[in-house]
Amino acid sequence: MTTTYADWTDAQERTTVAVDDHEVEMAYRDEGTGDPVVFLHGIPTNSYLFRDQFEAIATERRAIAPDMIGYGGSAMRDGFDRSIRAQELAVRGLVDELGFDAIDFVGHDLGGGVGLRYAVRTPDAVDRLVLSNSVAYDSWPIGTITDLGLPETARETSVEELQGMLDALFRDTLLGDDHDEAFLEGMTAPWASEEGVTSVVRNASATNTSHTTEIDPRDVTADTLLLWGTEDEFQPIEWAERLEADIDSCELVGLEANHWAPEDRPAAFTEHLTDFLS
């Protein structure tokens, strides 16, 4: 049975994390028992992206899937930083609150950039690292997100216009034509308000190349798996090949997928993930 976005959000918990001098609300899923695995999505998605993988991992491990601040069910108000640096602080706050000394980290897109920072800055805190079509080095931001982050976009774009833009973005960049409508709803629903329009624009404007170029992937000590959509037009596989060369204990697995590999190839993605984390 397909988990709907409404089902997913109904099961979320909420807490408050510190980002610099701000207290920010964060929504997250927390299920299962055992050693923790943290899933982190990118832009403009939310934790529902990993619904299939989350449910599979939660049968054997403790699975935690937050919505980044500014995304999904987390705070969307103005007044806090949404950059990768800030998202790292937010995730660390959640991990500390849950009492974990070390985690396995699974990140897609911007979430992968957070994972890279986390693994480089505190090597003992990440045992295994999974990066899927992740930002790294100066591979980002891409033009689509840069344009979305212009301040006038928040002032001049209606809720309906943004919904149409995002729906078209996913339909145009998911593989094939038979898309899961529940997934598309889950990716667009959080932004279906004026607050949501402003929030996604603020998220886009916070994409700062400096936050990945200031760390060196060669300092990653965690065992690393790169699960990469080989047809990605946003983060081409050449970036994954560079990561594979730079990280000592690293394997690259290419999947026939575009940028949204967990959705384009859910069964294969889940199989490789569970094998690696077992």
Secondary structure as UniProt FT lines:
FT   HELIX           5..10
FT   STRAND          13..19
FT   TURN            20..21
FT   STRAND          22..31
FT   STRAND          36..40
FT   TURN            43..44
FT   HELIX           47..50
FT   HELIX           51..57
FT   TURN            58..60
FT   STRAND          62..66
FT   TURN            69..70
FT   TURN            72..73
FT   HELIX           84..98
FT   STRAND          103..108
FT   HELIX           110..121
FT   HELIX           123..125
FT   STRAND          126..132
FT   TURN            137..138
FT   HELIX           143..148
FT   HELIX           151..156
FT   HELIX           159..173
FT   HELIX           181..188
FT   HELIX           189..191
FT   HELIX           194..205
FT   HELIX           210..213
FT   HELIX           217..219
FT   STRAND          223..229
FT   TURN            230..231
FT   HELIX           237..246
FT   STRAND          250..255
FT   HELIX           261..264
FT   HELIX           266..277
//
